[in-house]
Amino acid sequence: MRTLKTILILLSLFGIQASAHDLERDASSSIWQVRYCLTGRFAVADSTARRLLEKLSLDSHSGVASQAFAHYSGLFLDLDQQVVLAAFRRGEFDLVGINMKDRKAFETPGFWALNLRRVEAPDLQARAIRALGLCGSQENLSLLQEYRNSDNPYLLHELAKALHRLGDEAGYLNVIEAILRLPPASAVHYQTLAIDCLIQSHPAKARESWNKLHAAIASMPDLQPNWMCGHIFQEERLP
């Protein structure tokens, strides 16, 4: 485990040194494919990632803007409302196969609350929860809280972010704790994301949560490499 950690840190440092000076240039490239690929190079929620992803989320090329917003809204808990509004107006949340008299309905919490009540698959519920967290208000909290007993880590992760964005900090922390209680063998990726949330919102809680997860997966030699890498890299971001 220690050797793996050393190797990963060295690779990470090399990657940062090799690419940091290119980020600004690539974000302003006249070639949209370059800007598109840049959006996936941000793995840490720092000020540079926020500034460039917000810029790219408003890109004139819809494909770049869509990809950037996906990374931006996944990486950061607190989002710029103008960037969020632009994503809704761009059709980022429009549902294929559903014909609406006015597509602006997709921008309303009423539509997503109704959609959440109607769908049964956890991934579709998570999609509606994400949208409600971005366009809703505290009036939608009671509906969202009905899903806090789910055991689906993807849904719970979207629920935690939605509750935080709508101002329910106690509910947010309860859902984060629920994610961290799931069996790591199948949930460690989302547990790592949950700790990333804590690093942004409650840094004092992040270290203890990381240590507990680290102890739990230390005896799992067959854990997926990308999950283990995500966990190991995360230690460098802990307060």
N, C-alpha and C positions, 0 to 999 in steps of 0.2 A: 504493500500500500504506500509506503514512504517513497520507494523508488518511482512508482507511478506518479505520485504527486510532484516529485522533483522534475521529472521529464515534462509533465504537463505545464508546470510553471515556466520552464525554460522555453517551451514552444510558444506559450502565450506571450511572453515578453518579446520574443523574436518577432512574432506576428504584429504586435503593437508597434514596435520600432520600425518594421518594414512598411507599415501601411498608414500610420498616423498622418504623415505629411501629404498623403494622397486624398484624404477624405474630402477636404474642402474643394480640391480640384475636381474630383469625380462628381460631387454634388452639383457642380456648375457645368458639367460636361454638356456639349451640344448634342451628344449621342444619347438617345433615351435609354438604350440598352445598358449603357454604363451606369446611368442614374438608377435604373431598375435593380441592377445587381448590387449596387452599393447598399441598398436598404437592408439586405440580409447580413451585412458585416457588423452590425451593432448587437452585441450580446450583453452589454452592461448599461444600466440606466444612469448614465452620467450626463453632464450638461452638454457635451458635444453631441452625443446621441440624440438628446432631446431637441436641440436646435436644428440639427440637420434632418432628422426625421419629420419634424414639424414643417420644415421647408419643403421636403420632398412630398409630404402628404398634401401639399397644395400645388403640386407640379402640374404643368399644362398638359402633360401626357397622362391620360386616365389610368393606364396600366401602372405607371410609376407611382402615381398618387395612391392607388388602391393597395399596392404592395407595401408602400411606406406606411400607410395608415394601419395595416394589419400588424406590422412590426411595432409601430408606435403604441397602439392601444394594447398590445400584448406585453410590452416591456414596461410601460409606465402605469402607475395607479392613477395619478392625477393628470388630466388631459386639458389642453387648451380648448375651450368651448368653440372657438371659431373654426378650429381644425375639425372638431367633431361635427359641427353643423355643415361644413363643406363636404364631409364624407356622406352624410345623409342626403344632401342635395345632389350629390354626384350619382346617387343611386346605389351606394355601397351596400345598403340594407334591403334593396328591392328584392322580392322573392320571384324567382323564375317560375312561370306556370300559373301565377295568380294575377288575374286581370282586374285592375282597379280602375274605376271611373276617373279617379285622380290619383296619380302615383304618389302624391305628397302624403297620402295616408300612411305610407311606409315610414314617414318621419315622425309619426305620432305615438305617444305611449299607449293610447287607447287601442291601436292596432296590435301592438306587441303584447299587451296584456291579454287580449282576446286570443292571439296566436298561442301564447304560453298555455292558456287553459285548454286549448284544443289539441295540441300535439302531445304525443306520449313518449316518443323516442328521446332518450337523454341528450343526444347531440342536438336535436331540434329544440328541446327545452333550453339547453345551454345557449343556443343562438338567440332565442327570444330574451333570455335573461340578460345576455350581453347588450342587446339593443335597448332594453328597458333601463339598464344601468347608465346608458349614454344619453337617452332622450327623456327619461322619466323624471319623477319627483318623489318626494317622501310619501305621497299618496299611494305609490306602488309598492311600498315596503312590506305591507301586510301580505300581499300576494307573493312576493319574492321569498318571504320567510317560510312559506309553506313547503319550500323545497330544501330546507336546511338539513333534513334527515336523509337525503339521498346518499348512496354510497358510491356514486359515480364521481371520480376525482376531477374529470373535465368539467362537469356541471358545477361541482362545488367551487372550483377555481373561478369560474365565471361569476358564480353567485357571490363569492367573497368580494371580488372587485366591484360588482354592481352595488352591493350594500355599502361599501366604503364611499363610492362615488355619489351615493344618494344620502350620505350622512349618518348611516347607522353603524357607528364604530364598534359598539358592543356586539352587534350581530356579525359584523365582519370578522372580529377576532374569534368568535365562537366557531365560525365556519373554517377559518384558518386552522384552528385547533382540531376540528373534525378531520380535515385533510391530513394533518400530521399524525392522527391516530390510525389511519388506514394501514393495512399490511404493506410494508415497503416494497415487497417483491413485485407488486403490480402498480404501485402508486408513487414510486420514488421520484419520477419525473415531475409530477404535480406537487409533490412535497418540496422539491427544490424550488419550484415556482412560488410556492406558498412562503418559503423563507425569503425569497427575493422580495415578495410583498412586504414582509416584516422589516427587511433592511430599509425600505423606503418609508414605512409608516411608523414602526415601533422598533427601532434598531436595537434597543436594550434587550428585546426578546429574541432577536435573531440568533445570537451566538448559542444560547442554550438549546434552541430548537435544532440548530445544525449539529451540535455535539450529540444529541440524542439520536438523530437520524444516522450520523456517522457510526455510532456504536451499533445501531440496528443492522446496518448493511455491511459491517466489517466481515461478517461470516458468510457473505453471499458472493463466492468467487465467480459465479456464472451470471452476475448482473450485467445487463446490456452495457457495452462500452460507452455509448453516448450518455447514458444515464449516470454512470459512474464519473465520467469526465465532467458533466455538468455539476455534480455534487462537489467534486474536488476543486474545480475552478472557483466555485462559490466562496470557498473559505477566504480567498484573497479579498473578497468584497465585504466581509463581515466587519462590523465596527470594533 
